[in-house]
Amino acid sequence: MSQKNKFETDAIRTQLERSQFQEHSNPLFLTSSFVFEDAEEMRAAFAEEKERNVYSRFTNPNTSEFVQKICALEGAEDGYAFASGMGAIFSSFAALLNADDHILSARAIFGSTHSLFTKFFPKWKIETTYFDASDIDQLDALVRPTTKVLYVESPTNPGLQVLDLDILGQFAKKHNLIFVVDNCFATPYLQQPIAFGADLVIHSATKLIDGQGRVLGGVTVGRADLIREIYLFSRNTGPSLSPFNAWVLSKSLETLAVRVDKHCDNAEEVVKFLEQHPTVNEVRYPFSKKHPQYQIAKKQMKRGGNIIAFEVKGGLEGGQRFLNNIKLCSLSSNLGDTRTIVTQPASTTHSKLSPEERAAVQITDGLIRISVGLEAVDDVIKDLNQALNQS
Ligand SMILES: *Cc1c(COP(=O)(O)O)cnc(C)c1O
């Protein structure tokens, strides 16, 4: 199911067959199961001789539509949708890995994924080795005979490092590893990892794909043989996406391109503002010329995205003063919403890490992450400015 039309067209026009009612916009199929005409049809469905819906824990028209769209946008063969991004990450690994398998993962990854790798997978004898983005040329030494997966996010959360997907894709191929990319920050509109050799791409659809802070969802797309394993595991274990959330997310995809472009327009303005503000030390944004991996970002991303990280000079306390003086923007840990969101990772999402562990993933005490929304950017900048002046 590769991309046939241009991105925006596939995001809007990939749809289910119309029902007898000839609806223009796809309807919502709130049904837990599906009926059969006769015993033979039922037998054939359970023998998987014919593709059709049986039970919504397996597939449902709304989840299938959502998956088809993501496949078209990512250039993927097949996919499966989950109740959340973490549902997608856990189920994909659980389906593909066995006891004694080894994961090679970038160190800067989403907090719950880190917990999965360090607290839960060891229960099933699955070990993870972390590498730093700067060690990308020395990865060969970390590969074991049991290494099965190479896992990365790019850009990373919240440090906004950019990893070279092309180099990693070649490395994975050389060592016969399954290359998995969490593409949540970029969305398929800005970055399509399969073109750089990814075998699987995972999204938390909760973020920019929904884009309006309403529903949770996740999806894994990529190589059909791997998706088949993931599907068989998932239809028996029950992490599937609800039809309602799938319906919401499919509608959201229709506006993904225009929304993300506007998010990027606004983020670029905020970056310009932050770079000249006297109480700001450092601004990290993949498409800022000062970003250490600017050239890599340019090579693999269409634009820089809507997440910015910057450091206030006042450290942990300066960051707290900044948050306490914010009036318009939201203090929340979510991202990719229409509303601009600010958070201080060192005192919230990453407070359980030691200062050394935080430093290893570029999280300083005064680091603030902004998810730039779709408000009039002048109002956002006005709010940030008055809060920064008091930090
Ligand atoms: C939010 C997020 C996840 C987890 O997604 P949920 O939908 O919250 O389960 C995974 N990876 C990244 C990069 C995220 O930002």
The ligand as a Tripos MOL2 file, in Angstrom:
@<TRIPOS>MOLECULE
LIG
   15    15     1     0     0
SMALL
NO_CHARGES

@<TRIPOS>ATOM
      1 C1          3.5870   10.2780   23.5450 C.3       1 LIG1
      2 C2          4.6510    9.4970   22.9300 C.ar      1 LIG1
      3 C3          4.6260    8.0960   22.9480 C.ar      1 LIG1
      4 C4          3.5260    7.3200   23.6510 C.3       1 LIG1
      5 O1          2.2750    7.5270   23.0720 O.3       1 LIG1
      6 P1          0.9040    7.4040   23.8940 P.3       1 LIG1
      7 O2         -0.1270    7.6140   22.8260 O.co2     1 LIG1
      8 O3          0.9140    8.4560   24.9540 O.co2     1 LIG1
      9 O4          0.8630    6.0370   24.4700 O.co2     1 LIG1
     10 C5          5.6460    7.4140   22.3210 C.ar      1 LIG1
     11 N1          6.6720    8.0700   21.7320 N.ar      1 LIG1
     12 C6          6.7350    9.4110   21.7070 C.ar      1 LIG1
     13 C7          7.8960   10.0730   21.0340 C.3       1 LIG1
     14 C8          5.7440   10.1730   22.2960 C.ar      1 LIG1
     15 O5          5.8240   11.5160   22.2820 O.3       1 LIG1
@<TRIPOS>BOND
     1     1     2 1
     2     2     3 ar
     3     2    14 ar
     4     3     4 1
     5     3    10 ar
     6     4     5 1
     7     5     6 1
     8     6     7 2
     9     6     8 1
    10     6     9 1
    11    10    11 ar
    12    11    12 ar
    13    12    13 1
    14    12    14 ar
    15    14    15 1
@<TRIPOS>SUBSTRUCTURE
     1 LIG1         1 GROUP 0 **** ****
